[in-house]
């Protein structure tokens, strides 16, 4: 019964509630031309975001089957992957502590064959706001650019979990911000790889801070 709950019942109702909740929100998107220009060239990419910001981003990419999202093989991962699949997005299961190598090789094939990948930069366990190395390796081995992505909400609940997960309230305003793409050459040295990892981390933290400040700035200017 517990397995059925995690794999079927919660994902079914969770995907419906997520869709209905996000449909009520008013959305502003900043710097979307970063992604639009890649779409015009039909270019694959790796989109990445923090764990605590996954809720609305899952809705944002609904029914885009070109995207494959990496989800951990935990019980929570069962629920998340079920919700993501119900919203029309492909899923690969794996993490640094279970099934990671197999999942990583599958993502390489997907991206090299023209697909797009969605990865959580700080993984399924953190530490929070620290980019893990896997996403940099994926970019290096596929040649695909990494697109940092984040969002925030004017009215939201911030949970006291490790990732400070945010749950936007119904009918609130949402801001989505795309960061500039980051490229990595296949022959990059370890020093360059680490520099790029830190650069991605800085970019994600900056746009996340910008998103959190967005509605405060709007209220001051009005």
N, C-alpha and C positions, 0 to 999 in steps of 0.2 A: 504493500500500500504506500509506503514511504517513497519508493522508487517511482511509482505511478504519479504521486503528488508532485515530485520534483521535475519529472520529465514531460508530463502531459497536462495535468490540471492547472498548476500555477502558470506555466508558459501560455496556455490557452487564454486564461482570463487576464494574465498580465499583459499580453500583447494587445488585447482589446482595450484594457484600461489605459495603457500607454498611448495608444493611437487616439483615443477619445480625449485624453488629457491634453496632448500636444496640439490637437486640432483647435483647442480653445485659445491658444497663445498667439500673440502678435509678435512677428519675428522681423528683426533687422539683421541683415547680413553685411559684413564689412570685408572688403578685399576678396570678394568671391571670384574676381577676374583671374586670380591665381589658378583656380581650378578650371574655370571656363576656358582659359587659353590651352590647357592640357587636353580638355575635352575636344576642342576644335582640331587638335592635332591627333586625336584618338590615341593619346599617350597614356601608358599605364603609370601608376603612382602608388605610393604608400602613404596613407593618411594616418596620423597619429594624434592621440589626445590623452589626457590624464584619466585615471580610473574613476575618479569622483565626478567626472563630466560626461560619462557615457550615455546617460539616459536620453537626453534630447538628441544627441548625435546619432543614436540608434534610429530614432524617428526620422531625422533629417535624411538618412540614406535608405529609407524604406523602399522596398521593391526595386532596388538597384542590384540585380543579380550579378553584375560584373564585379561587385565587391565581395571579398572573403574576409571574415573577421576571425582572429585567433582568440579562442576562449579556453580557459583552464578546464581540466577534467574533474573538477570538484563537484560537490552537490550544488553549490551556488552556480557553478558553471553549467550544470544541467539546466537549471532554470533560465539562465541568461541566454544560453545557446538556443533553447526552445523558443524564447520570445523573439530572438533575432531571426530565426528561421521563419517564424510565423509572419514576420514583417518582410519576407522576401529577400533576405540577405543570406549568402552562403556562410558556412561555419567550418573551421578546422579546429579540432580539439588538441590541446597540448600546452605545456608550460615548462619552466626551467626545472621543475622537480618531477615531472611525469610526462612522458611522450613528447618531449620537446624536440628531439632530433628529427623524428618522423614528421612532426607538424611543420618544422622549419623547412625541410626538404620539399614538402608539398607546397608551401607558400612560394618557395623559389620557382617551382615549376609553373604555378599559377601566374605569378607576375611576369616571368619570362615569356609566357604564352599570351600576354596582352591583358591579363586581369589586373585588378587593383586589390590591395590589401589594406585592412584596417587593423591597427595594433594599438594596444594600450601601452603608453611609454613607460609607466611605472609598474607595469605588470599586474598580477593578481594579488600580490602580497606586499608590494612596496619595496623600499621606503617611498613615501609620498613625494611627488614632484622631483623624482630622480630618474632620469632616463636610463633604462637598461640597455645592455649592449646588443641584444638580438636585432633590434630594429635597424641599427647602424650596419650590422653585418648583412642584413637582407638588402639594404640599399647598395652596399658595396658589391654584392654578388650578382645583383640583377641590373644595376645601372639606373634603376627607377628613382625619381626624386621623392624626398620625404616632404609631405605637406603638414605642418603643424596646424592643429585645429582646436578650438575651444568654444565654450559658450558660458553665459551667465544669465541670471534672471533677476528682474526687479524685486519680485516677492518670491521667497523660497525658504525651504527648510534645509538647514545644514546639519547633517548627522554627525555624531561624535565618533564615527568610525575612523579607521586608520587613514582612509582616503578623503575624509571630509566630504562624503557624497552629498550632492545637492539634489533636492527634489523641488522643482518649480511648482508653484501653486497654480490652480486653474485660472485662466483668463489673464495671467500676468504677461509682461513684456519680456521677450527674449532677445539677446544679442549674440550673434554667431560671428566669430572672427577667424579668418584664415591668415596664417603666417606665410612668409615668403618661403619658396621651396629650397630645400637643401640637397645638394648633390654630393656623391662620393665616388671617387674613381676606384675601380677594382684593385689596382695596385697600390692603394693607399697604405702608408706605413702605420704601425701601431700608434705612433704619436699623432698622426693626422686623424686616425680613427677616434682617438680620445678627444682631440680638439673638436671634431665634428659632433661627437656625443654631447660634449659640454655646450657647444653652440646650439644644438637642438633643444637641450634643457633650458638654456637661457631664453630662447625664442618662445618656447611653450609657456614658461613662467611669465614672460613679458605680456603676451597676448591674453593670458589668463588674468593677470592683474588689470590690464586694460579693460577686459570684459567686466570684471567685478566693479571697476570704477565708473563704468559707462553711464549707468542710471543716476549715479550721484552727480556726475558732471551735467547730465541733462537737467536735473532738478535745479542745479545752481544757475545754469544759463537761462532757464525759463523763469 
